[in-house]
Amino acid sequence: MNDPTMSGDKPASTVLAHAEKAFAEGFGGIIELIPDDCPSIWIDGRSEKAIARATQPKNQKSDCVWRGAQDALMQALESEKALDSAFLSGRIFISGDMSVMTRLSMATKR
């Protein structure tokens, strides 16, 4: 498998699609999701509505970074409870400005 947008059977766009639906509102920062064996995805929460992007916002650094397997990141994006569970169980790793995490408002489960 030579396509850098693929990891296992799931394309990076699948994580992006989950991220686009995950946040109910902006949170005053930028989160970078780093799926294993896949390009990063950025969630720009600096405006009223959070926006998922396949490219880094121009001239901006991430405030918070989430790392993990694609499946774990997609599950974490399902709800606040799922995010807490994935983090506390070690399926995803979160670093950076934790005040951004306290401002997150996840959309209801899809």
C-alpha positions as CSV (number, residue, x, y, z in Angstrom):
1,M,0.0,0.0,0.0
2,N,1.8,3.1,-1.2
3,D,-1.0,5.7,-0.8
4,P,0.0,7.9,2.2
5,T,-3.7,8.8,2.8
6,M,-4.5,5.2,3.6
7,S,-4.0,3.3,6.9
8,G,-5.5,-0.2,7.0
9,D,-8.8,0.0,5.1
10,K,-9.7,3.5,6.1
11,P,-8.7,6.6,4.2
12,A,-7.6,9.8,6.1
13,S,-10.8,11.4,4.7
14,T,-12.8,9.1,7.1
15,V,-11.2,10.7,10.1
16,L,-11.8,14.2,8.5
17,A,-15.5,13.3,8.1
18,H,-15.8,12.4,11.7
19,A,-14.0,15.5,12.8
20,E,-16.3,17.7,10.7
21,K,-19.3,16.5,12.7
22,A,-17.7,16.2,16.1
23,F,-17.7,19.7,17.6
24,A,-20.9,21.7,18.5
25,E,-19.2,25.0,18.5
26,G,-15.8,26.8,18.4
27,F,-13.4,26.5,21.4
28,G,-10.9,29.2,20.9
29,G,-8.0,27.2,19.6
30,I,-6.6,24.7,17.0
31,I,-6.4,20.9,17.6
32,E,-4.2,18.7,15.4
33,L,-5.3,15.1,15.0
34,I,-2.4,12.8,14.1
35,P,-3.7,9.4,13.1
36,D,-1.1,6.6,12.9
37,D,0.2,6.2,9.3
38,C,-1.9,9.1,8.0
39,P,-1.6,12.8,7.4
40,S,-2.7,15.2,10.1
41,I,-6.1,16.8,10.3
42,W,-6.7,20.2,12.0
43,I,-9.8,21.4,13.8
44,D,-9.9,25.2,13.8
45,G,-12.1,26.2,16.7
46,R,-11.2,29.9,16.7
47,S,-14.6,31.0,15.3
48,E,-18.2,30.4,16.3
49,K,-18.3,27.0,14.4
50,A,-15.3,24.7,14.5
51,I,-14.0,23.7,11.0
52,A,-12.1,20.5,10.2
53,R,-9.3,20.9,7.6
54,A,-6.9,18.6,5.8
55,T,-4.3,21.4,5.8
56,Q,-2.8,23.4,8.6
57,P,-4.3,26.9,9.1
58,K,-1.9,29.3,7.5
59,N,0.7,30.8,9.9
60,Q,-0.9,29.1,12.9
61,K,0.4,26.4,15.3
62,S,-1.7,23.8,17.0
63,D,-2.7,24.5,20.6
64,C,-3.4,20.9,21.3
65,V,-2.4,17.6,19.6
66,W,-4.3,14.3,19.7
67,R,-2.4,11.2,18.6
68,G,-3.6,7.6,18.1
69,A,-4.9,5.0,15.8
70,Q,-7.5,6.1,13.3
71,D,-10.2,3.9,14.9
72,A,-9.4,5.3,18.4
73,L,-9.5,8.9,17.1
74,M,-12.8,8.4,15.3
75,Q,-14.3,6.8,18.4
76,A,-13.0,9.7,20.6
77,L,-14.8,12.1,18.2
78,E,-18.2,10.5,18.9
79,S,-18.9,12.2,22.2
80,E,-17.3,13.8,25.3
81,K,-17.7,10.5,27.2
82,A,-16.0,8.6,24.3
83,L,-13.2,11.2,24.3
84,D,-12.7,10.8,28.0
85,S,-12.7,7.0,27.7
86,A,-10.1,7.0,24.9
87,F,-7.8,9.4,26.7
88,L,-8.0,7.7,30.1
89,S,-7.5,4.2,28.7
90,G,-4.4,5.3,26.7
91,R,-5.9,4.7,23.3
92,I,-5.2,8.4,22.4
93,F,-2.6,10.7,23.7
94,I,-3.3,14.4,24.1
95,S,-0.6,17.1,24.6
96,G,-0.4,20.9,24.5
97,D,-2.7,23.5,26.0
98,M,-5.2,21.7,28.2
99,S,-7.3,24.8,28.6
100,V,-8.4,24.2,25.0
101,M,-9.7,20.8,26.1
102,T,-11.8,22.3,28.9
103,R,-13.6,24.5,26.3
104,L,-14.6,21.7,24.0
105,S,-18.3,21.1,23.3
106,M,-18.8,17.9,21.4
107,A,-21.8,17.5,19.2
108,T,-24.3,14.8,20.2
109,K,-23.6,11.2,19.2
110,R,-24.2,10.6,15.5
